[in-house]
Amino acid sequence: MSISRRGLLGSGAAAALYGALAACGSNTGRQDGGSGKGPRIEHWYHQYGEAGTQQAVERYARAYPRADVRVQWRPGNYDQQTAAALLTDSGPDVFEGGPTLDQIRGGQVVDVTDLLAGVREDFHPQVLATKTHRGRIWAVPQVIDTQLLYYRKSFLAGAGVEPPRTLDALVDAARALTTKDVKGLFLGNDGGPGVLLATPLYAAGLPVVTEDGEVGFDDPAAARTLGKLHRLHRDRSLLLGAPTDWSDPSAFLQGLTAMQWSGLWALPLIAEKLGDDFGVLPFPGDGPGGRPAVPVGAYGAVVSARGAHRAAAKAYVKWLWVDGTEYQEDFALSYGFHIPARISLAKRAAALRKGAAAEVVRFTTDHGYAEPLLWTTASRTAYKDALSRIVKDGADPERELRPVVARTRSELRRVGAAR
């Protein structure tokens, strides 16, 4: 599968990886002028899997009247390429990115707070928060992706199972729905750790990092919730080794599983194949302080501080990703299925105003969470490794989480967030 917007949900903003300059290609062939439209601006995108996306962004670039915008479509390890290129004079003027906390703290990206003057409140707050550090905005969100639980209505009805609204109910439903031919739940071929990540913590009412920069999951509820996920393995109610992984709905469509965790992008195909025989849910809450949770994420348009035409690049970003609402809606819904980052656009888009799509939009508004910038790669990796041992091997959750809490606290001190 080509890299796509969905990748940002699985890992949060990718780390800035330094080195491997050859991967990004140091000779861009850039030259100013030649079009009569103003300065030459290089705009980098990662390689999307949705057909037509590249042609669309190239069309947007040609339409910009005040600069000669050249799109570069970047296959391969995009995050590594970009991180390396930002250390040189041959990198992009504008690029898709988180950006990362290290890129912000290292002065590699430009403050774009002024671009959202008057419209800041119209951007989805959770997504915008991941582009904000110490009150300043460092990227303009493009579109929103999210993940959710799909279930087959007929399978649940046949087993006398209600759509699960709590984590305990989800575990019980998965067991009840499992037969010799059908598994109750599909959370990816690794059994869940790779895609769920922090979602169960948020479902327990625990952020990974609090608003005041402290560890948010140093709480007995974290171990209690994560421990319940191992029951899915113990009960043998998870589909493992499917022909395609969680981001593809094939296992769900083929009846190999009664429930599947996947992305919003899968909804149009599921609706086409199953008609009304499916429903959608957020990840169910757990415990007294719990609540439903759905992860949201978005690439943002970022201006490089190393670019030769920073003011012109900012003006272009504002034209496309702040003022260009027709382009934003086209980008979100014509080449895949995504939610515009602007709340007003999400409300008016016809494709998002009815049925399951409207429910998902409501989920992102009511239950959406985004991994914060202060949740660094080191913290995330330590947590993911512990989660895998808890979920797959049945390791003791309290023992596994203690070093993760310590590592996260150390990381927060490193970036000056925690006392």
C-alpha positions as CSV (number, residue, x, y, z in Angstrom):
1,M,0.0,0.0,0.0
2,S,1.2,3.5,-0.8
3,I,1.7,5.8,2.2
4,S,-1.5,7.8,2.8
5,R,-3.1,10.2,5.2
6,R,-4.1,7.2,7.4
7,G,-0.5,6.6,8.4
8,L,-0.5,9.7,10.6
9,L,-3.2,8.1,12.8
10,G,-1.2,5.0,13.5
11,S,1.9,6.7,14.8
12,G,1.1,10.3,15.4
13,A,3.5,12.8,13.9
14,A,6.6,10.8,12.7
15,A,9.9,11.6,14.3
16,A,12.4,13.9,12.5
17,L,15.1,11.5,11.3
18,Y,18.3,13.1,10.5
19,G,20.8,11.8,8.0
20,A,20.4,9.7,4.8
21,L,20.5,12.9,2.7
22,A,20.8,10.9,-0.4
23,A,17.2,9.6,0.2
24,C,15.7,13.1,-0.4
25,G,17.8,14.0,-3.4
26,S,19.9,17.1,-2.9
27,N,19.6,18.3,-6.5
28,T,16.1,19.6,-6.9
29,G,16.8,21.5,-10.1
30,R,15.1,24.5,-8.5
31,Q,15.4,27.9,-10.2
32,D,13.5,31.1,-9.7
33,G,11.5,32.7,-12.4
34,G,10.6,31.3,-15.8
35,S,6.8,31.4,-15.5
36,G,6.3,35.1,-15.0
37,K,4.2,34.3,-11.9
38,G,6.6,35.3,-9.3
39,P,9.1,33.2,-7.1
40,R,9.5,29.5,-7.5
41,I,8.0,27.5,-4.6
42,E,8.6,23.8,-4.1
43,H,5.6,22.1,-2.4
44,W,6.2,18.5,-1.2
45,Y,3.5,15.9,-0.7
46,H,3.9,12.3,0.4
47,Q,2.6,9.7,-2.0
48,Y,-1.1,9.2,-1.5
49,G,-2.8,5.9,-2.3
50,E,-6.0,7.5,-3.6
51,A,-6.2,7.8,-7.4
52,G,-6.4,11.4,-8.7
53,T,-4.8,13.1,-5.7
54,Q,-1.5,14.0,-7.4
55,Q,-3.3,15.5,-10.4
56,A,-5.6,17.5,-8.0
57,V,-2.7,19.1,-6.1
58,E,-0.9,19.9,-9.3
59,R,-4.0,21.6,-10.6
60,Y,-4.3,23.6,-7.4
61,A,-0.6,24.7,-7.8
62,R,-1.1,25.8,-11.4
63,A,-4.1,27.9,-10.3
64,Y,-2.1,30.0,-7.8
65,P,-1.5,33.4,-9.5
66,R,1.3,34.9,-7.5
67,A,4.1,32.3,-7.6
68,D,5.4,29.5,-9.7
69,V,4.4,26.5,-7.5
70,R,6.0,23.2,-8.4
71,V,4.6,20.0,-6.7
72,Q,7.0,17.2,-5.8
73,W,5.3,13.8,-5.2
74,R,7.5,12.0,-2.8
75,P,7.4,8.1,-2.6
76,G,9.3,6.1,-0.1
77,N,10.1,7.1,3.5
78,Y,8.6,10.6,3.2
79,D,9.2,11.6,6.8
80,Q,12.9,10.7,6.7
81,Q,13.3,12.5,3.3
82,T,11.7,15.6,4.6
83,A,13.6,15.7,7.9
84,A,16.9,15.3,6.1
85,A,16.0,17.9,3.5
86,L,15.1,20.5,6.1
87,L,18.8,20.6,7.1
88,T,19.8,21.7,3.6
89,D,19.1,24.6,1.2
90,S,17.6,22.2,-1.4
91,G,14.6,21.2,0.6
92,P,10.9,22.3,0.1
93,D,9.4,25.7,0.7
94,V,6.2,24.1,1.8
95,F,5.7,20.4,2.8
96,E,3.1,18.1,4.4
97,G,4.0,17.3,8.0
98,G,3.0,17.3,11.6
99,P,5.4,19.1,12.1
100,T,7.3,17.4,14.9
101,L,8.1,19.0,18.2
102,D,11.9,18.8,17.4
103,Q,11.3,20.6,14.1
104,I,9.5,23.4,15.9
105,R,12.0,23.6,18.8
106,G,14.9,23.5,16.3
107,G,13.6,26.5,14.3
108,Q,13.1,24.5,11.2
109,V,9.5,25.6,10.5
110,V,7.8,28.9,10.3
111,D,5.1,30.3,12.7
112,V,1.9,30.5,10.7
113,T,-0.4,31.7,13.5
114,D,-1.3,34.9,11.6
115,L,-2.6,32.9,8.6
116,L,-5.6,31.7,10.7
117,A,-6.6,35.1,12.0
118,G,-10.4,35.3,12.0
119,V,-10.9,31.6,11.2
120,R,-9.0,29.8,13.9
121,E,-12.2,28.7,15.6
122,D,-13.4,27.1,12.4
123,F,-10.7,24.4,12.5
124,H,-11.3,21.2,14.3
125,P,-9.9,21.9,17.8
126,Q,-8.3,18.5,18.4
127,V,-6.5,18.5,15.1
128,L,-5.4,22.1,15.4
129,A,-4.0,21.4,18.8
130,T,-1.5,19.0,17.3
131,K,-0.1,21.9,15.2
132,T,0.1,24.2,18.2
133,H,3.0,24.7,20.6
134,R,3.1,27.3,23.4
135,G,0.2,29.1,21.8
136,R,1.7,29.4,18.3
137,I,0.4,27.5,15.2
138,W,3.1,25.7,13.1
139,A,1.0,24.1,10.3
140,V,-2.4,24.6,8.7
141,P,-4.4,21.3,9.0
142,Q,-5.5,19.9,5.6
143,V,-8.0,17.1,6.2
144,I,-9.0,14.8,9.0
145,D,-8.7,11.1,9.1
146,T,-10.2,8.9,11.8
147,Q,-10.7,5.3,12.8
148,L,-13.8,3.6,14.0
149,L,-15.4,0.2,14.7
150,Y,-17.5,-1.3,11.9
151,Y,-20.0,-4.1,12.7
152,R,-22.2,-6.3,10.7
153,K,-25.8,-5.8,11.9
154,S,-27.0,-9.2,10.7
155,F,-24.1,-11.0,12.4
156,L,-24.9,-9.3,15.7
157,A,-28.6,-9.9,15.4
158,G,-28.1,-13.5,14.6
159,A,-26.0,-14.0,17.8
160,G,-28.3,-11.9,19.9
161,V,-25.6,-9.4,20.6
162,E,-26.1,-5.6,21.0
163,P,-23.6,-3.1,19.5
164,P,-21.0,-2.8,22.3
165,R,-20.9,0.4,24.2
166,T,-18.3,-0.5,26.8
167,L,-15.0,-2.2,26.6
168,D,-16.3,-5.2,28.6
169,A,-19.2,-5.5,26.2
170,L,-16.8,-5.4,23.2
171,V,-14.8,-8.3,24.6
172,D,-17.9,-10.3,25.4
173,A,-19.4,-9.6,22.0
174,A,-16.2,-10.6,20.2
175,R,-16.3,-14.0,22.0
176,A,-20.1,-14.5,21.4
177,L,-19.7,-13.7,17.7
178,T,-16.8,-16.1,17.1
179,T,-17.6,-19.3,15.3
180,K,-15.5,-21.9,13.5
181,D,-15.9,-19.8,10.3
182,V,-16.0,-16.2,11.6
183,K,-14.0,-14.3,14.2
184,G,-15.7,-11.8,16.4
185,L,-13.2,-8.9,15.9
186,F,-10.4,-7.8,13.6
187,L,-7.9,-5.3,15.0
188,G,-5.1,-5.9,12.5
189,N,-2.9,-8.9,11.9
190,D,-0.8,-8.1,15.0
191,G,-3.9,-8.3,17.2
192,G,-4.3,-4.7,17.9
193,P,-1.3,-2.9,19.4
194,G,-0.1,-1.4,16.2
195,V,-3.4,0.4,15.4
196,L,-5.0,1.0,18.8
197,L,-2.0,2.7,20.4
198,A,-3.3,5.3,22.8
199,T,-7.0,4.8,22.0
200,P,-7.7,2.5,25.0
201,L,-6.1,5.0,27.4
202,Y,-8.3,7.8,26.1
203,A,-11.3,5.4,26.3
204,A,-10.4,5.1,30.0
205,G,-10.5,8.9,30.4
206,L,-6.7,9.1,30.5
207,P,-4.7,11.4,28.1
208,V,-1.2,10.4,27.3
209,V,0.0,13.9,28.3
210,T,-2.1,16.4,30.3
211,E,-2.7,19.9,29.2
212,D,-0.2,21.1,31.8
213,G,2.5,18.8,30.4
214,E,2.4,15.9,32.9
215,V,2.1,12.2,32.3
216,G,-1.6,11.5,32.0
217,F,-1.8,7.7,32.4
218,D,0.0,7.2,35.7
219,D,-3.2,5.8,37.0
220,P,-4.4,2.3,38.0
221,A,-7.2,2.7,35.4
222,A,-4.6,2.4,32.6
223,A,-3.4,-1.0,33.7
224,R,-7.0,-2.2,34.3
225,T,-8.1,-1.1,30.8
226,L,-5.1,-2.4,28.9
227,G,-5.3,-5.7,30.7
228,K,-8.8,-6.3,29.4
229,L,-7.5,-6.3,25.8
230,H,-5.5,-9.5,26.5
231,R,-8.8,-11.3,27.0
232,L,-9.5,-10.9,23.3
233,H,-6.4,-13.1,22.6
234,R,-7.1,-15.5,25.4
235,D,-10.6,-16.0,24.1
236,R,-9.3,-16.6,20.6
237,S,-11.9,-14.2,19.3
238,L,-9.5,-12.1,17.2
239,L,-9.0,-12.6,13.5
240,L,-5.2,-13.0,12.9
241,G,-3.4,-13.5,9.6
242,A,-6.0,-12.0,7.3
243,P,-5.1,-11.5,3.7
244,T,-5.1,-7.7,4.2
245,D,-4.5,-5.6,7.3
246,W,-6.8,-3.4,9.3
247,S,-6.8,-0.4,6.9
248,D,-8.4,-2.6,4.2
249,P,-12.1,-3.7,4.8
250,S,-11.7,-6.9,2.8
251,A,-11.9,-9.2,5.8
252,F,-15.0,-7.5,7.0
253,L,-16.6,-7.5,3.5
254,Q,-15.8,-11.2,3.0
255,G,-17.5,-12.2,6.3
256,L,-14.3,-13.3,8.0
257,T,-15.0,-11.1,11.0
258,A,-18.2,-9.7,12.5
259,M,-16.5,-6.5,13.6
260,Q,-13.5,-4.6,12.4
261,W,-11.5,-1.6,13.4
262,S,-10.7,0.4,10.3
263,G,-10.7,3.9,8.9
264,L,-13.2,6.4,7.6
265,W,-11.7,5.9,4.1
266,A,-13.2,2.4,4.0
267,L,-16.8,3.6,4.5
268,P,-17.9,4.2,0.9
269,L,-16.8,0.7,-0.2
270,I,-18.4,-0.9,2.8
271,A,-21.7,0.9,2.1
272,E,-21.5,-0.1,-1.6
273,K,-21.0,-3.7,-0.8
274,L,-23.2,-4.2,2.3
275,G,-25.9,-1.6,1.9
276,D,-27.6,-1.1,5.3
277,D,-26.0,-4.2,6.9
278,F,-23.4,-2.4,8.9
279,G,-23.1,0.1,11.7
280,V,-20.3,2.3,13.1
281,L,-19.2,3.0,16.6
282,P,-16.3,4.8,18.4
283,F,-14.0,2.7,20.5
284,P,-16.1,2.0,23.7
285,G,-15.3,3.7,27.0
286,D,-14.1,1.8,30.0
287,G,-14.5,2.4,33.7
288,P,-16.1,5.1,35.8
289,G,-14.1,7.9,34.2
290,G,-14.1,6.4,30.7
291,R,-15.8,7.7,27.5
292,P,-15.9,6.7,23.9
293,A,-12.7,7.6,21.9
294,V,-11.9,8.0,18.2
295,P,-8.4,9.0,17.1
296,V,-8.2,11.9,14.7
297,G,-5.1,13.1,12.8
298,A,-4.2,15.3,9.9
299,Y,-1.2,16.3,7.9
300,G,-0.7,20.0,7.9
301,A,0.8,22.4,5.3
302,V,4.1,23.5,6.8
303,V,6.5,26.3,5.7
304,S,10.2,25.6,5.9
305,A,12.3,28.2,7.7
306,R,15.2,27.3,5.4
307,G,13.2,28.3,2.2
308,A,14.3,31.4,0.2
309,H,10.8,32.7,-0.2
310,R,9.1,32.3,3.2
311,A,6.7,35.2,2.9
312,A,5.6,34.0,-0.5
313,A,5.3,30.4,0.8
314,K,3.1,31.6,3.6
315,A,0.9,33.6,1.3
316,Y,0.4,30.5,-0.9
317,V,-0.5,28.3,2.1
318,K,-3.1,30.8,3.1
319,W,-4.5,30.9,-0.4
320,L,-4.9,27.1,-0.6
321,W,-5.5,25.8,2.9
322,V,-7.2,28.8,4.6
323,D,-9.0,30.7,1.9
324,G,-9.4,28.0,-0.8
325,T,-12.4,26.2,0.6
326,E,-13.4,24.8,-2.7
327,Y,-10.0,23.1,-3.0
328,Q,-10.2,21.9,0.6
329,E,-13.5,20.2,0.1
330,D,-12.4,18.7,-3.3
331,F,-9.2,17.4,-1.7
332,A,-11.1,15.8,1.2
333,L,-13.9,14.1,-0.6
334,S,-13.1,13.7,-4.3
335,Y,-10.1,11.4,-4.0
336,G,-10.9,9.2,-1.1
337,F,-13.2,9.9,1.9
338,H,-12.0,12.3,4.6
339,I,-13.4,15.1,6.7
340,P,-12.4,18.7,5.9
341,A,-10.4,20.3,8.7
342,R,-12.7,23.3,8.6
343,I,-15.8,22.7,10.8
344,S,-18.0,24.7,8.4
345,L,-17.0,22.6,5.4
346,A,-17.6,19.4,7.2
347,K,-21.1,20.5,8.1
348,R,-22.0,21.6,4.6
349,A,-20.5,18.7,2.6
350,A,-23.4,16.6,1.2
351,A,-21.4,13.3,1.5
352,L,-21.0,13.8,5.2
353,R,-24.6,14.9,6.1
354,K,-26.4,11.6,6.3
355,G,-26.1,8.0,7.4
356,A,-23.0,6.5,8.8
357,A,-20.8,9.3,7.5
358,A,-22.7,11.8,9.6
359,E,-22.4,9.6,12.6
360,V,-18.6,9.5,12.1
361,V,-18.4,13.3,11.9
362,R,-20.3,13.5,15.1
363,F,-17.9,11.0,16.7
364,T,-14.9,13.2,15.8
365,T,-16.7,16.2,17.3
366,D,-17.9,14.5,20.5
367,H,-15.2,11.9,21.1
368,G,-12.2,12.8,19.0
369,Y,-8.7,12.9,20.4
370,A,-5.3,13.6,18.8
371,E,-1.9,12.6,20.2
372,P,-0.3,15.8,21.4
373,L,3.1,17.1,20.2
374,L,4.5,16.5,23.7
375,W,3.9,12.7,23.2
376,T,7.3,12.2,21.7
377,T,8.5,9.3,19.5
378,A,10.6,7.9,22.5
379,S,7.5,7.9,24.7
380,R,5.3,6.5,22.0
381,T,7.7,3.7,21.2
382,A,8.1,2.7,24.8
383,Y,4.4,2.6,25.2
384,K,3.7,0.6,22.0
385,D,6.3,-2.0,23.0
386,A,4.7,-2.4,26.4
387,L,1.2,-2.5,24.9
388,S,2.2,-5.3,22.6
389,R,3.5,-7.4,25.5
390,I,0.4,-6.7,27.6
391,V,-2.1,-7.5,24.8
392,K,-0.4,-10.3,23.0
393,D,1.6,-12.0,25.7
394,G,-0.5,-11.3,28.8
395,A,2.3,-9.4,30.5
396,D,1.4,-7.7,33.8
397,P,0.1,-4.2,32.9
398,E,1.2,-2.5,36.0
399,R,4.8,-3.8,35.7
400,E,4.9,-2.9,32.0
401,L,3.6,0.6,32.4
402,R,5.9,1.7,35.2
403,P,9.0,2.2,32.9
404,V,6.8,3.8,30.2
405,V,5.6,6.4,32.8
406,A,9.2,7.0,33.8
407,R,10.3,7.4,30.2
408,T,7.5,9.7,29.3
409,R,8.2,11.9,32.4
410,S,11.9,12.0,31.3
411,E,10.9,13.1,27.8
412,L,8.6,15.8,29.1
413,R,11.5,17.1,31.2
414,R,13.7,17.0,28.2
415,V,11.4,19.2,26.1
416,G,10.7,21.5,29.0
417,A,7.1,20.6,29.4
418,A,7.0,19.0,32.9
419,R,8.2,20.2,36.2
